[in-house]
Amino acid sequence: MKAQLETIRQSALEAITAVQAGPDLEALRVKYLGKKGELTAVLKQMGKLSPEERPAMGQMANDVRAALEAAIEGQSAALSQKAMEAKLKLEAVDVTIPGRKPVQGHKHPMYTVLDEMKEIFLNMGFEIMDGPEIEQADYNFTKLNAPENHPSRDWTDTFYLEEDSSVLLRSQTSPMQIRAMEGYGVPIRMISAGRVYRKDEVDATHSPMFHQIEGLVVDKGITMADLKGTLNAVIREIYGPETQTRFRPHHFPFTEPSCEVDIRCHKCGGKGCSTCKGEGWIEILGAGMVHPKVLRNCGIDPEEYSGFAFGMGLERLALGRYKISDMRLIFENDMRFLEQF
Ligand code: PHE
């Protein structure tokens, strides 16, 4: 029996120290120490021993059990240590690898121009307002004095959302004039920028969606001189102090008198080229003195108050500011183009 125990001790210790994986270790524990294990089998024979032999054998069996248990525990600890080391090695961070630089975007050139515009007008005491892109025909046309038969009201020119032509994608930012006067009364100095929609084909200077910035000033004693002075100052801030402007008579239903404002062609300096279509001038905005009917539509007495308004295309402004030749570039979001700004 002593020899049996000794064999178990030796072979078990050998096997335990050779084990490489947790489950194998558990199998060994069952093999030697389990209910049907080898050590247990030996202990069951204890009854056959004489009373004198029993204590010594019992002691030895306990020693073997303790030795095996200690060996299993030791090996188990060693295995987890090894596993942890392997894991750490696998997950090690090489702090010497150069970092990845995230690609950082920047403002779209048109929004840079818009921000410049806002800054200029804020410095002149204007407020910035926002309005809906889905607009009522009442605001987009009727209150702006656009007659029933005005071509821009036609289904071929405007995106209507309702069969009865009552709701549409605004075709201009001018409805903001009405919303501003109705909402805040007079005196008022405001600008409002945003998207507008027209059924235009896409070409180098047209798109069915584009951006406008609208301005409105209403107060006592506002004249055409204020309109010219303000717009000239803004244009020279944007295009440079030497920029020449031209105010041409025009017609808008909601202003009287009305004008369009041109600047000297930035490409040819006035000689005539493809950018200005040989004109030497480029039209950049529409403006005029707010029509008395429009003031009255907003509950303002035109005998007491007068004002001017203007509206301009932001894309065109950006084209001129950065000398870009084709408006489609503004919308295409081609990185090769955008990265140049
Ligand atoms: N809303 C006009 C347009 O889209 C521009 C404009 C605005 C003209 C304000 C006069 C006054 O063409």
Boltz pocket constraint, residues with backbone or C-beta under 6 A from the ligand:
constraints:
  - pocket:
      binder: B
      contacts: [[A, 171], [A, 172], [A, 173], [A, 174], [A, 214], [A, 215], [A, 252], [A, 255], [A, 259], [A, 286], [A, 287], [A, 288], [A, 309], [A, 310], [A, 311], [A, 312]]
      max_distance: 6.0
